[in-house]
Amino acid sequence: MSGLADAAIVGAYEHPTRWAPNETQFQLHAESARGALDDAGLSIRDVDGLLSSGLSPIGIMALAEHLNLQPRFHDSTNIGGSTFVAQVLHAAAAIAAGLCNVALITYGSKASSDRFAVGTGGLSGGDPPDQFEAPFGPTVMNSYALVAQRHMHEFGTTPEQLAEVAVTMRRHAGLNPHARYREPITIDDVLASRLVSSPLHLLDCCVITDGGGAVVVARRDRARDGRKPTVRILGGAESLRHTAMGRRDLTEVAAAQSGPLAMQMAGIKHADVDMCMIYDSFTITVVATLESLGFCGRGEGGPFVSGGRIGLGGELPINTDGGGLSSNHPGMRGIFLVIEAVRQLRGECGKRQVEDCDVALCHGTGGMLGLRHSGATLILGKGD
């Protein structure tokens, strides 16, 4: 049993907002923290570990002051969209090492009301590798489109197969009262939407919203006194992918490294996983991630996501909240993967509940597929 078993997730809260022009970023953090602590039956006075990201380089200090916390452990890791999946692992490791007993992980973003067009900016050119890319003007979106183009060329993946991911996520969002978009869409709707970066259409791309969320990780002996059923942290791993000095494989993502390590630590096989929360910045992200995690072979992701397999009632339900494609995406969506997985394992999801949900896999992706990106895989299990 790994050292992560010393800790459990005892509280989770997703801020219901998708548009908060009259709130500050710190308010979203604070309101999410309050919700998660209330969910856990704890108070801010119980917290001795603070983890967050998406703030300024020293923003965690300001956040601690805003929350009136003086933590003895803190972590402001920033690896993009996978950050908060990784921070659950960091919190559990800190608890196992005796660095803290109750860790609060928070996120808040006003990407939409601040008019921050996530994924559309060019490269800065400030980092050494960018010198070879920035002159050509690629954006985050362009890099994902390049991966999609290569996947289609190499494996015969079709636009219709990518579109099925968006259609499934929208179907799930229709069961989530807080999702940004809930109206059903069809494959034809996706293909008829504006082409943004070939072959990706508008509906192949995540939404941009405001949002916030928080998770509480605590020592398991402390967790047993909580208000809600605990969620066990069975295993996890992190990884990075980059251009490998030019020897890169556009269709393999960081999950190929973190996925097997996480599953080995958890002592599970693919057949044991009841549902997945997969980062869906774009439809191609889901297809490539499922392949690299090993749920299907290389090049088989297109057929795998077709025919209802990843929908509720299918073999492997994915992103039951509607995902970044339809529910919310404030810029760094990793925390929402964890929150929805916790809710599923507790049996709290109502009409979108996965039957007999005992094991959930979360995988976050941060950065740019095809150039350099991070991956974090987390395996969660129903509590004792």
PEZI-V870327 format. One record per residue. RES is the residue in one letter. PHI is phi in whole degrees, -180 to 180 (NA if undefined). D_LAST is the distance of its C-alpha to the last C-alpha in whole Angstrom. Layout:
# PEZI-V870327
res=(RES,RES)
phi=(PHI,PHI)
d_last=(D_LAST,D_LAST)
This chain:
# PEZI-V870327
res=(M,S,G,L,A,D,A,A,I,V,G,A,Y,E,H,P,T,R,W,A,P,N,E,T,Q,F,Q,L,H,A,E,S,A,R,G,A,L,D,D,A,G,L,S,I,R,D,V,D,G,L,L,S,S,G,L,S,P,I,G,I,M,A,L,A,E,H,L,N,L,Q,P,R,F,H,D,S,T,N,I,G,G,S,T,F,V,A,Q,V,L,H,A,A,A,A,I,A,A,G,L,C,N,V,A,L,I,T,Y,G,S,K,A,S,S,D,R,F,A,V,G,T,G,G,L,S,G,G,D,P,P,D,Q,F,E,A,P,F,G,P,T,V,M,N,S,Y,A,L,V,A,Q,R,H,M,H,E,F,G,T,T,P,E,Q,L,A,E,V,A,V,T,M,R,R,H,A,G,L,N,P,H,A,R,Y,R,E,P,I,T,I,D,D,V,L,A,S,R,L,V,S,S,P,L,H,L,L,D,C,C,V,I,T,D,G,G,G,A,V,V,V,A,R,R,D,R,A,R,D,G,R,K,P,T,V,R,I,L,G,G,A,E,S,L,R,H,T,A,M,G,R,R,D,L,T,E,V,A,A,A,Q,S,G,P,L,A,M,Q,M,A,G,I,K,H,A,D,V,D,M,C,M,I,Y,D,S,F,T,I,T,V,V,A,T,L,E,S,L,G,F,C,G,R,G,E,G,G,P,F,V,S,G,G,R,I,G,L,G,G,E,L,P,I,N,T,D,G,G,G,L,S,S,N,H,P,G,M,R,G,I,F,L,V,I,E,A,V,R,Q,L,R,G,E,C,G,K,R,Q,V,E,D,C,D,V,A,L,C,H,G,T,G,G,M,L,G,L,R,H,S,G,A,T,L,I,L,G,K,G,D)
phi=(NA,-75,-61,-63,-67,-71,-121,-147,-84,-115,-152,-152,-152,-109,-63,-73,-71,-123,-156,-135,-65,-99,-116,-91,-59,-69,-63,-63,-60,-66,-66,-68,-61,-61,-65,-70,-67,-64,-61,-86,74,-119,-121,-61,-70,-82,-83,-127,-137,-131,-130,-162,-165,83,-101,-70,-53,-114,-65,-66,-67,-65,-66,-60,-66,-61,-88,57,-113,-128,-69,-95,-139,-147,-152,-122,-48,-134,-124,74,-64,-90,-52,-77,-65,-64,-69,-62,-65,-64,-64,-65,-66,-64,-66,-62,-84,81,-80,-161,-115,-132,-109,-107,-113,-130,-148,-154,-151,-118,-55,-77,-70,-88,59,-93,-82,-57,86,-106,-77,-84,-76,-79,82,-79,-94,-50,-64,-66,-60,-94,-122,-55,-60,-94,74,-72,-114,-55,-60,-63,-67,-69,-64,-63,-63,-63,-59,-67,-62,-65,-66,-81,-120,80,-60,-111,-59,-65,-67,-61,-62,-64,-63,-62,-64,-67,-62,-67,-62,-66,-61,-63,-99,-111,-63,-97,-64,-65,-124,-124,-71,-60,-130,-117,-59,-62,-62,-63,-69,-87,-72,-56,-74,-97,-150,-52,-100,-87,-93,-54,-81,-86,-110,-66,-78,-120,-137,-85,170,-163,-168,-153,-135,-114,-113,-137,-58,-62,-68,-77,-68,-64,-92,-72,-79,-117,-59,-78,-120,-80,-98,-85,-179,-178,-163,-122,-160,-134,-131,-145,-78,52,55,98,-99,-105,-115,-62,-95,-103,-113,-59,-58,-64,-93,-74,-61,-60,-65,-65,-69,-64,-63,-76,70,-124,-116,-57,-66,-81,-81,-92,-161,-128,-114,-113,-56,-123,-60,-144,-62,-66,-60,-66,-62,-67,-68,-60,-65,-68,-72,96,-74,-151,-77,-60,86,-99,-64,-60,-62,-64,-83,-95,74,87,-63,-98,-94,-55,89,-89,-65,-143,-61,-127,50,-71,-87,109,65,-71,-73,-139,-89,-161,-157,-84,124,-136,-95,-54,-65,-74,-63,-67,-61,-67,-63,-61,-62,-64,-67,-85,76,-104,-96,59,-66,-103,-71,-82,-66,50,-85,-113,-134,-127,-113,-114,-135,-102,-125,-129,98,-127,-57,92,-116,-148,-154,-109,-141,-140,-113,-132,-108,-118,-134,-59,-70,-64)
d_last=(15,16,17,15,12,13,12,10,12,12,15,18,21,24,27,29,32,34,37,38,41,41,38,38,36,34,34,32,30,30,29,26,25,25,23,20,20,21,18,16,18,19,23,25,26,22,23,24,24,26,26,28,31,33,35,39,39,38,36,33,35,37,33,32,35,35,31,33,30,31,29,29,27,28,28,31,30,32,32,32,30,27,27,24,22,23,23,19,19,22,20,17,20,22,19,18,22,22,24,22,19,19,20,22,23,25,28,31,34,37,38,40,41,43,44,42,43,40,41,44,46,48,47,48,50,49,47,49,47,48,52,52,50,51,55,54,52,48,45,42,42,45,43,40,43,45,41,42,45,45,42,44,47,45,43,45,42,43,43,42,39,38,39,36,34,35,36,32,31,33,32,28,30,32,28,28,30,30,31,34,36,35,38,38,40,41,42,45,44,43,46,48,46,48,48,47,47,48,46,43,44,43,40,39,38,36,36,37,36,35,31,28,25,22,19,17,15,15,14,10,12,13,11,9,12,12,14,12,8,7,8,8,12,12,16,19,23,26,30,33,36,39,43,43,47,48,46,43,41,41,39,36,34,31,28,30,29,26,24,25,24,20,20,21,19,16,17,17,20,22,21,17,18,17,19,21,22,25,28,31,33,36,35,36,33,31,33,34,30,29,31,31,27,28,27,31,34,36,38,36,34,37,37,33,32,35,35,32,29,28,28,25,26,27,25,24,23,24,24,24,25,28,28,31,33,33,30,31,32,33,34,31,28,25,23,23,22,19,19,19,16,14,15,15,11,11,14,17,19,22,24,23,20,19,18,15,14,11,13,15,18,20,23,26,30,32,36,38,38,41,42,39,35,32,28,25,22,18,15,12,9,7,4,0)
